[in-house]
Every structure is written in structure tokens, then in C-alpha cells.
Amino acid sequence: MKQRLSSKKKAALAGITMPVLMLLAGNAAQAQADSVTQEGNAYLQMMNEMGGNPADFNIDDGKKLWSEKAGPKHASLEQCDLGLGPGVVKGAYAQLPRYFADTGRVQDLESRLVTCMETLQGLTPMQADKDHFAKEGGNASPLENIAMYVAHESDGMKIAIPQGTPQERLAYENGKKLFFYRAGPFSFSCAACHSESAKRIKISALPNLTNAEAAGSYATWPAYPNSQGVARTLEWRMLACERQQRWPAPKFTSNAVMDLIEYMGVNSNGATLHTPTFKR
């Protein structure tokens, strides 16, 4: 006759079996998620290798706007100093953010473009950065188009963000502090997602932005995120990250945004820029 297991033995077996089943289920889910992530990465790689990015139209529009006379002074941006001298566009984005003596600030591309719109074209600050971010699925703003054009002029070049002034070094240190600063209702920081390698949220790989791995993200902006249906810049990406952390939305071209970009950019020095790219 078959012997029935005692309740104690059943409990003991259950105590062994359940963790094993949970482990197997967890491993299967992990393998499935890894597979989906790899497929997504392969898709983006294929899209980027094929060429023909919708952001190419933004670049063309930005090139026209760069030389178009506008504002009360009826002037173009062709004499805008982006750090390499008035009117020099080629390679300028690869060396931004950087310190500018005329403003006394470390500035990224959009911040510097706003300065040039104010000084060269006579626009007010409110006019210069009006509608600086396009709505999801909408059309890029003139400022975004110009930024796309200028950034593309550094495509294929090495990132070389300077750290030669006290202001630039301070921006990097402030960016580092802000990167690890926890705040908001969930006590989130940038580091919560981006301070370790091989991490992921759902199917999205999370680059480690505290070291040279940062280039995997930083060097591929501006970009065209398929989920947005419109070209986006790195300033927009900073806003999106802070929104996901449930932080208050930072002001456009604020020092906080500038410092975070400085931190990521310097960590990416030496990498090659590829812009525009496709993103999820």
C-alpha cells in the first residue's frame, strides 16, 4: 500500500519545491526580457545603419534658419560664436557645454543659441526660447531645428568638452552632485537608474552614465525617438528624465540642466558623435 505523506513532510517538500519553481519562472521571465531587449536593440541598430532619419528634414530647416535674417535687428545667426569663433559651426557641438566669458556662464548648445538670438537678432529672452520643445507628434520648434543643424555639423567627430576653467570644473562637480541627489516623492536620483552597468527597465537598457559608458547615450543625441514622432535634443531628454523621477520640471537652459549635461558630456570625452540617431 502506498504510504501517505505526513503533513510535515508535505510542508517540507513544498518549502523546497516552491522556491525552485519561482526561480525557474524568474529565469524564464529574465530570458524572455533579455530576448526582447536584444531584439529592440537590433531593430534600432538596423534603423541607424540604414540611414534616412526623419530628423534630416529638421537639419535642412535648421540650416536655412541659421542664415535667415530675423528679429528687430534683421540679422542672421551666421556670426554666432559657439565657442570656436564667430560663425564657426563645424565641430562646435562636440565641444559644448563650455564656458563663455561674455555671459559668465557654462552654456550648452540651446543656451548659446538663445544668447545669440538675443544679442545678434535683438529678440527678448521670452521670444528667443518660445516653444523650445515641440509637442509629442508635433513639429519641431525653430530653435530645435537650428540645434539639430548645428549638432549634425559635428557628426563623426570626437567629443572634447573642455575642463580648462574653474567654471567648467565647477559645473562638472555640481552636475555630479545633482546626478546622485535623491529627491521627489519616491526619493529618486539619476543614479538610481544610471549608475550601474547592465541594468534595464522593462525592455529598455539603462546606460551607466558615471563613466565612459555614458557615451553610449550622450554621443547619440540629438535624436529621433520613434515614441515621440518628432526630433528631440538632449535638453528635452533631461526634462523627460526629471519628469520620470517626479521632480519639478527644470527651467529651460537652467544651470541644473547645464550641469547635468556637463557631467555626462565630460564622462563621454573621446567618444565619436553620431547624430541624429533613432531612439525608442
VEXLUM-687418 format. One record per atom (N, C-alpha, C, CB): residue in three letters; x, y, z. Coordinates in steps of 0.1 Angstrom, whole numbers, plus 5000, padded with zeros to 4 digits. Glycine has a CB too. Layout:
REM residues N
ALAXYZ/...
***
This chain:
REM residues 280
MET500849885000/MET500050005000/MET500950135000/MET499150005012/LYS500350224993/LYS501150354992/LYS501050425006/LYS500550444981/GLN502150475010/GLN502150555022/GLN501850695019/GLN503550535029/ARG500950755027/ARG500650895026/ARG501750975033/ARG499250925031/LEU502051085027/LEU503051175033/LEU502351245045/LEU503551275023/SER503151265055/SER502651335066/SER502551485063/SER503551315079/SER501751555070/SER501651705067/SER502951775069/SER500551765077/LYS503751725078/LYS505051785080/LYS505951765068/LYS505751735092/LYS505951645062/LYS506751615050/LYS506251695038/LYS506751465047/LYS504951705037/LYS504351785026/LYS504851925027/LYS502851775026/ALA504751985039/ALA505152125041/ALA506652135037/ALA504952165055/ALA507452035041/ALA508852045039/ALA509152045024/ALA509651925045/LEU508451955016/LEU508651945002/LEU508152074995/LEU507851824996/ALA507052125000/ALA506552254994/ALA507552364996/ALA505252285001/GLY508152355008/GLY509152465011/GLY510352455002/GLY509652445025/ILE510652334996/ILE511752324987/ILE511252344973/ILE512352174988/THR510052294969/THR509652304956/THR509252444951/THR508352214954/MET508552524960/MET508152654956/MET509252744952/MET507352714967/PRO510352754960/PRO511452844956/PRO512052804943/PRO512452844967/VAL512152664941/VAL512752624928/VAL511852664917/VAL512852464929/LEU510552644918/LEU509652684907/LEU509652834905/LEU508152644911/MET509752914916/MET509853054915/MET511153104908/MET509753124928/LEU512253024911/LEU513553054905/LEU513453024890/LEU514652974911/LEU512852914886/LEU512752874872/LEU511852974865/LEU512152734871/ALA510753014871/ALA509953114864/ALA510653244863/ALA508653134873/GLY511353284873/GLY512153414872/GLY513153404862/GLY512753444886/ASN513853294860/ASN514853284850/ASN514253284836/ASN515653154852/ALA513053224834/ALA512353224822/ALA511953364818/ALA511153134822/ALA511453444828/ALA511053584825/ALA512253664822/ALA510253634838/GLN513353644829/GLN514553724826/GLN515053694812/GLN515653684836/ALA515053564808/ALA515453524795/ALA514653594784/ALA515553374793/GLN513253594787/GLN512353654777/GLN512653804776/GLN510953624781/ALA512853864787/ALA513054014787/ALA514354044780/ALA513054064801/ASP515453964783/ASP516653974776/ASP516553964761/ASP517753874781/SER515753864757/SER515553844742/SER514853964736/SER514653724740/VAL513754024743/VAL513054134737/VAL513954254737/VAL511854164746/THR514854274747/THR515754384747/THR516754374736/THR516554394760/GLN517254254733/GLN518254234722/GLN517554264709/GLN518754094723/GLU516354214708/GLU515554244695/GLU515354394693/GLU514254164695/GLY515054464704/GLY514854604703/GLY516154674699/GLY514254664716/ASN517254634705/ASN518554694702/ASN518954664688/ASN519554644712/ALA518654544683/ALA518954514669/ALA518154594659/ALA518754364667/TYR516854614663/TYR516054704654/TYR516554844653/TYR514554704660/LEU516954904664/LEU517455034664/LEU518755044657/LEU517655094678/GLN519654944658/GLN520954934651/GLN520654934636/GLN521754814656/MET519754844632/MET519354834618/MET518854974612/MET518354724616/MET518055034620/MET517455164616/MET518555264614/MET516455214626/ASN519555274624/ASN520655364623/ASN521555334612/ASN521355374636/GLU521755204609/GLU522655174598/GLU522055194584/GLU523055024599/MET520755194583/MET520155204570/MET520255354565/MET518655174571/GLY520355444574/GLY520355584571/GLY518955634567/GLY521255604559/GLY518855764565/GLY517555824562/GLY516655844574/GLY516755734552/ASN517055944583/ASN516355974595/ASN515456084593/ASN517456004606/PRO514156084598/PRO513256194596/PRO513856324601/PRO511956164604/ALA514856324611/ALA515456444616/ALA516256514605/ALA516256414628/ASP516556444594/ASP517256514583/ASP516556634578/ASP517556414571/PHE515256624579/PHE514456744574/PHE514656854584/PHE512956704573/ASN514756824597/ASN514956924607/ASN516356994605/ASN514956864621/ILE517356914601/ILE518656964598/ILE518557064587/ILE519656854595/ASP517857034576/ASP517757114565/ASP517057244568/ASP516957044553/ASP515957234576/ASP515257354581/ASP516157444590/ASP513957324588/GLY516957374598/GLY517857454607/GLY518957524600/GLY518457364617/LYS519457464589/LYS520457534581/LYS519957654575/LYS520957434570/LYS518657654570/LYS518057774564/LYS517857884575/LYS516757734558/LEU517357844586/LEU517157934597/LEU518458004602/LEU516457864609/TRP519557924602/TRP520857984606/TRP521258104598/TRP521957874605/SER520958104585/SER521358214577/SER520258314573/SER521958164564/GLU519058284579/GLU517858374577/GLU517858494586/GLU516558294578/LYS517658604580/LYS517658734588/LYS516358734596/LYS517858854580/ALA516458774609/ALA515258774617/ALA515458864629/ALA514858634623/GLY514358894636/GLY514358984648/GLY514459124645/GLY515558944656/PRO514359214655/PRO514359354654/PRO515559404647/PRO514259424667/LYS516659334648/LYS517959384642/LYS518059324627/LYS519159334650/HIS517159244623/HIS517159194610/HIS518459134606/HIS516759304599/ALA518859044615/ALA520258974613/ALA520058824614/ALA521159024624/SER521058754608/SER521158614609/SER521958564620/SER521758554595/LEU522158434622/LEU522958384633/LEU524358344628/LEU522258264639/GLU524658384616/GLU525958344609/GLU527158394617/GLU525958394595/GLN527058494625/GLN528158544633/GLN528058494648/GLN528258694633/CYS527258404650/CYS527058344664/CYS528358274668/CYS525858254665/ASP528858304680/ASP530058244685/ASP529658124694/ASP531058344692/LEU529958004689/LEU529557884696/LEU530757824704/LEU528957784687/GLY531857904704/GLY532957864712/GLY534257854704/GLY532757734718/LEU534157844691/LEU535257824682/LEU535457954673/LEU535157704673/GLY534758054676/GLY534858184669/GLY533558214662/GLY535958174659/PRO533358344659/PRO532058384653/PRO531858314639/PRO532158534650/GLY530658254638/GLY530358184626/GLY530858044624/GLY530758264615/VAL531757994633/VAL532257864631/VAL531257754637/VAL533657854638/VAL530757674628/VAL529757574632/VAL530457434633/VAL528557574623/LYS531257404623/LYS531857274622/LYS532657244635/LYS532757264610/GLY532257134642/GLY532957084654/GLY532557154667/GLY534357104652/ALA531757264666/ALA531357334678/ALA530557254688/ALA530557464674/TYR529657174683/TYR528757104692/TYR529656994700/TYR527657034685/ALA530656944694/ALA531456844700/ALA532256894712/ALA532456784691/GLN532257034714/GLN532957094725/GLN532057174734/GLN534057184719/LEU530757144733/LEU529757204742/LEU529257104752/LEU528657274734/PRO528957154764/PRO528957284770/PRO530457334772/PRO528257284783/ARG530557464774/ARG531857524777/ARG531557664783/ARG532657534764/TYR532557724789/TYR532457854795/TYR532557964785/TYR533457874806/PHE531658064786/PHE531658184777/PHE531858304786/PHE530358194768/ALA532958384783/ALA533258494791/ALA532158604790/ALA534658554787/ASP531558614778/ASP530658724776/ASP529358714784/ASP530258734761/THR528958594788/THR527858564796/THR528258524810/THR526958464790/GLY529458494812/GLY529958444825/GLY529258314830/GLY529558554836/ARG528958234819/ARG528258104822/ARG528857994814/ARG526758114819/VAL528657874820/VAL528857754811/VAL527557724804/VAL529357624820/GLN527657714791/GLN526457704783/GLN526557584773/GLN526257834774/ASP525357524771/ASP525257414761/ASP524757484748/ASP524257304766/LEU524457394739/LEU524057454725/LEU522857544726/LEU523857334716/GLU521757494731/GLU520557574731/GLU520657704739/GLU519357494737/SER521357694750/SER521557814758/SER522357914750/SER522357784771/ARG523357874743/ARG524257964735/ARG523458024723/ARG525457894730/LEU522557934717/LEU521757984706/LEU520858094711/LEU520957874699/VAL520258074722/VAL519358184728/VAL520158314730/VAL518758134741/THR521358304735/THR522158424737/THR522458494724/THR523558384743/CYS522758414713/CYS522958474700/CYS521758534694/CYS523558374690/MET520558474697/MET519358534692/MET519058664699/MET518158434694/GLU519458674711/GLU519258804719/GLU520158914714/GLU519358774734/THR521458874713/THR522558974710/THR522559014696/THR523858924715/LEU522458914687/LEU522658944673/LEU521258984666/LEU523158814665/GLN520258924670/GLN518958944663/GLN518059044671/GLN518258814661/GLY518359064684/GLY517559164692/GLY516359104698/GLY517259274684/LEU516258974698/LEU515058914704/LEU515058924720/LEU514858764700/THR513958924726/THR513958914741/THR514158774745/THR512558974746/PRO514558754757/PRO514658614762/PRO513358524760/PRO515058604777/MET512258594762/MET510958514760/MET510758484746/MET509858604766/GLN511058574737/GLN510958544723/GLN511958434718/GLN511158674715/ALA513158444723/ALA514258354718/ALA513958214722/ALA515558404724/ASP513458184734/ASP513258044737/ASP511758004738/ASP513858014751/LYS510958074730/LYS509458044729/LYS509257904722/LYS508758154720/ASP508457834728/ASP508157694723/ASP509357614721/ASP507257704710/HIS510257614730/HIS511557554728/HIS511457404726/HIS512457584740/PHE510457334732/PHE510257194730/PHE508957164722/PHE510257114743/ALA509057094711/ALA507857054704/ALA506956964712/ALA508256994690/LYS505756974709/LYS504756884715/LYS504956744708/LYS503356924713/GLU504656634716/GLU504756504711/GLU503956484698/GLU504256404722/GLY504656434688/GLY503956414675/GLY503756544667/GLY502656354677/GLY504256664672/GLY504156784666/GLY505356814657/GLY503956894675/ASN505456944653/ASN506656984645/ASN507657054655/ASN506257084635/ALA508957024651/ALA510057084660/ALA509957234659/ALA511357034655/SER510457304670/SER510457444670/SER511657494662/SER510557494685/PRO511657624658/PRO512857674651/PRO514157654659/PRO512657824648/LEU514057674672/LEU515257654680/LEU515757514679/LEU514957694694/GLU514857414680/GLU515257274679/GLU515857244665/GLU514057184681/ASN515257304655/ASN515757284641/ASN517257334640/ASN514857344631/ILE517457454645/ILE518857514644/ILE519757424652/ILE518857654650/ALA519357374664/ALA520157294672/ALA520557164665/ALA519557264686/MET519557104658/MET519756984650/MET520857004639/MET518456934644/TYR520757124633/TYR521757154622/TYR523157174628/TYR521257284615/VAL523257254638/VAL524557274644/VAL525157144649/VAL524457374656/ALA524357064656/ALA524856934662/ALA525356844651/ALA523756864670/HIS524556844640/HIS524956754629/HIS526256794622/HIS523856744618/GLU526656914623/GLU527956964618/GLU529156904626/GLU527957114618/SER528856844637/SER529856774645/SER529756624643/SER529856814659/ASP528856574635/ASP528656424633/ASP530056364629/ASP527556394623/GLY530356254636/GLY531556184633/GLY532856234640/GLY531756184618/MET532656344647/MET533856404654/MET533956354668/MET533756554654/LYS535056374675/LYS535356324688/LYS534756434698/LYS536856304691/ILE534156384709/ILE533656474719/ILE534956524727/ILE532656404729/ALA534956654729/ALA536156714736/ALA535656834744/ALA537256754726/ILE534856804754/ILE534256914762/ILE535356964772/ILE533056864770/PRO535657094771/PRO536757144779/PRO536557154794/PRO537157284774/GLN537657134802/GLN537557154816/GLN538757244820/GLN537657014823/GLY538957344812/GLY540157434815/GLY539957554823/GLY540657474802/THR538657584827/THR538357694835/THR537757654848/THR537457794828/PRO537857734859/PRO537257704871/PRO535757684870/PRO537557814882/GLN535157764861/GLN533657754859/GLN533257614853/GLN533157864850/GLU534057564844/GLU533757444838/GLU533957324847/GLU534657414825/ARG535057334855/ARG535257224865/ARG534157224876/ARG536657244872/LEU533757344880/LEU532657354890/LEU531357304884/LEU532457504894/ALA531057334871/ALA529857274865/ALA529857124865/ALA529757324851/TYR531057064863/TYR531156924863/TYR530856864877/TYR532556874858/GLU531456924887/GLU531256884901/GLU529856904905/GLU532256954910/ASN529257014902/ASN527857034905/ASN526856934898/ASN527357184902/GLY527256904886/GLY526456804878/GLY526556664885/GLY526956794864/LYS527756634890/LYS527956504896/LYS527156504909/LYS529456484900/LYS527156604917/LYS526356614929/LYS524856594926/LYS526556744937/LEU524356664916/LEU522956664912/LEU522656524907/LEU522656774902/PHE523556464900/PHE523256324895/PHE522956224906/PHE524556284887/PHE523656244917/PHE523456144928/PHE522456194939/PHE524756124935/TYR521956314937/TYR520956374946/TYR519656314946/TYR520856534944/ARG519156264957/ARG517856204958/ARG516756304962/ARG517856074967/ALA515656304955/ALA514556394958/ALA513256354953/ALA514956544953/GLY512256424955/GLY510956394950/GLY510156294958/GLY511056334936/PRO508956264955/PRO508056174963/PRO508656024964/PRO506656174958/PHE509455984955/PHE509955854955/PHE511455844958/PHE509755784942/SER512055964963/SER513455974966/SER514355914955/SER513755894979/PHE514055964943/PHE514755924931/PHE515956014928/PHE513855914919/SER516955954922/SER518056034917/SER518355984903/SER519356024926/CYS519156054895/CYS519656004882/CYS520355874884/CYS520556104875/ALA521155864895/ALA521955744897/ALA521155624900/ALA522955774909/ALA519955644904/ALA519055524907/ALA518955434895/ALA517655564912/CYS518955494883/CYS518855414871/CYS520155404863/CYS517755474862/HIS521055504865/HIS522255514856/HIS523555524863/HIS522055644848/SER523755444873/SER525055434880/SER525655294880/SER524955494894/GLU524955204874/GLU525455064873/GLU525355014858/GLU524754974882/SER526254924855/SER526154864841/SER525154754841/SER527554814837/ALA524654724828/ALA523854614826/ALA522454614833/ALA524554484829/LYS521954734835/LYS520654744842/LYS519554774831/LYS520654864852/ARG518354754835/ARG517254774825/ARG515954804832/ARG517154644816/ILE515154884826/ILE513754904830/ILE512854844819/ILE513355054833/LYS512154744822/LYS511354674812/LYS512254624801/LYS510154764806/ILE512154674789/ILE513054624778/ILE514054734775/ILE512254594765/SER514054844782/SER515054954779/SER516354934787/SER514355094782/ALA517454924780/ALA518754924786/ALA519055054792/ALA519854874776/LEU519655054804/LEU520055184811/LEU521555194811/LEU519455174825/PRO522055294803/PRO523555314803/PRO524055364816/PRO523855404792/ASN525255324820/ASN525955374831/ASN526555514827/ASN527055274837/LEU526055624833/LEU526455754829/LEU527555804838/LEU525355844830/THR528155724847/THR529155774856/THR530555754851/THR528955704870/ASN530655684840/ASN531955664834/ASN531955674819/ASN532555524838/ALA532855614812/ALA532955624797/ALA531755564790/ALA534255554792/GLU531055474797/GLU529755414791/GLU528755524788/GLU529155314801/ALA528955644794/ALA527955754792/ALA527955784777/ALA528455874800/ALA529055764770/ALA529055794756/ALA528055724748/ALA530455764750/GLY527655604753/GLY526655524746/GLY525255594744/GLY526455394753/SER525055684754/SER523855774753/SER524155914748/SER523155774767/TYR525155974755/TYR525356114752/TYR525756144738/TYR526456164761/ALA526556054732/ALA527156074719/ALA526056044708/ALA528355984716/THR524856014711/THR523855984701/THR522656074702/THR523355844703/TRP522856194708/TRP521856304708/TRP522456424701/TRP521456334723/PRO521556504695/PRO520156494693/PRO519756364685/PRO519656614686/ALA518456334686/ALA517956204681/ALA516556224677/ALA518156094691/TYR516056114670/TYR514656104667/TYR514055984674/TYR514456084651/PRO513356004686/PRO512755894693/PRO511455854686/PRO512455934708/ASN511355724682/ASN510155684675/ASN508855704683/ASN510255534671/SER509055694697/SER507855714705/SER507355854706/SER508255664719/GLN508155944702/GLN507856084702/GLN507256134688/GLN508956174706/GLY507856084678/GLY507356124664/GLY507856264661/GLY505956124663/VAL508956304667/VAL509556434665/VAL510956434670/VAL508656554672/ALA511856514663/ALA513256524667/ALA513356584681/ALA514056604657/ARG514356534689/ARG514556584702/ARG515956614705/ARG513956484713/THR516256704714/THR517556744718/THR517856684732/THR517756894718/LEU519156704736/LEU519556654749/LEU518856724761/LEU521056654751/GLU518656854759/GLU517856934769/GLU516556874772/GLU517757074766/TRP515856834761/TRP514556764763/TRP514656634770/TRP513856744749/ARG515756564767/ARG515956434774/ARG516156454789/ARG517156354768/MET516856564793/MET517056594807/MET515656614814/MET517956704809/LEU514856694807/LEU513456724812/LEU512656594814/LEU512756824803/ALA512756504804/ALA512056384804/ALA512456294816/ALA512156304791/CYS513756294819/CYS514256214830/CYS513756264843/CYS515856214830/GLU513856394845/GLU513356454857/GLU511856444859/GLU513856604858/ARG511156444848/ARG509756414849/ARG509456274854/ARG509056444835/GLN510256174849/GLN510056044853/GLN510456024868/GLN510955954845/GLN511356104873/GLN511756104887/GLN510756174896/GLN513156164889/ARG509756234890/ARG508656314896/ARG509256434903/ARG507956224907/TRP510356484897/TRP510956614901/TRP510156724895/TRP512456624898/PRO510256854901/PRO509656964894/PRO510356984880/PRO509757094902/ALA509657024870/ALA510257044857/ALA511357164858/ALA509257074846/PRO512557134853/PRO513557244854/PRO513357344843/PRO514957184852/LYS513757464846/LYS513657574836/LYS514557544824/LYS513957714843/PHE514057574812/PHE514857564800/PHE516157634801/PHE514057614788/THR517257574798/THR518657624799/THR519057664813/THR518757744790/SER518457604823/SER518857634837/SER520157574840/SER517757574847/ASN520857634850/ASN522157584854/ASN522157434858/ASN522657664866/ALA521057394864/ALA520957254868/ALA520957154856/ALA519557224876/VAL520257194845/VAL520357114833/VAL521657124827/VAL519257164823/MET522257244827/MET523557264821/MET524657174828/MET523957414821/ASP524557174841/ASP525557104849/ASP525456944847/ASP525357134864/LEU524256894846/LEU524056754843/LEU524556714830/LEU522556724844/ILE524356804820/ILE524856774806/ILE526356784806/ILE524256874796/GLU526956874814/GLU528356884815/GLU528956764821/GLU528757014824/TYR528356704832/TYR528856584838/TYR528756474828/TYR527956554850/MET527756454822/MET527556344812/MET528556354801/MET526156324807/GLY528656484796/GLY529456514784/GLY530956484787/GLY529256654780/VAL531456534798/VAL532856514801/VAL533156364803/VAL533256594814/ASN532256294809/ASN532456154810/ASN532456074797/ASN531356094819/SER531956144786/SER531956094773/SER533056134764/SER530656124766/ASN533956224770/ASN535056274762/ASN535856164755/ASN535956354770/GLY536156184742/GLY536956094734/GLY536056004726/GLY537756004743/ALA534755994728/ALA533855914720/ALA533455994708/ALA532555874728/THR533055914698/THR532655974685/THR531156014685/THR532955884673/LEU530756134681/LEU529456174680/LEU528756104668/LEU529356324679/HIS527456064670/HIS526656014659/HIS525256074661/HIS526555854659/THR524956174652/THR523756244654/THR523256294640/THR523856354664/PRO521956284637/PRO520856224646/PRO520856074645/PRO519556284642/THR520356014655/THR520155874656/THR518655844658/THR520955804666/PHE518255714657/PHE516955674661/PHE517055624676/PHE516455554652/LYS515955654683/LYS515755614697/LYS514355544698/LYS515955724707/ARG514155474709/ARG512855414711/ARG511855524714/ARG512855324723/
***
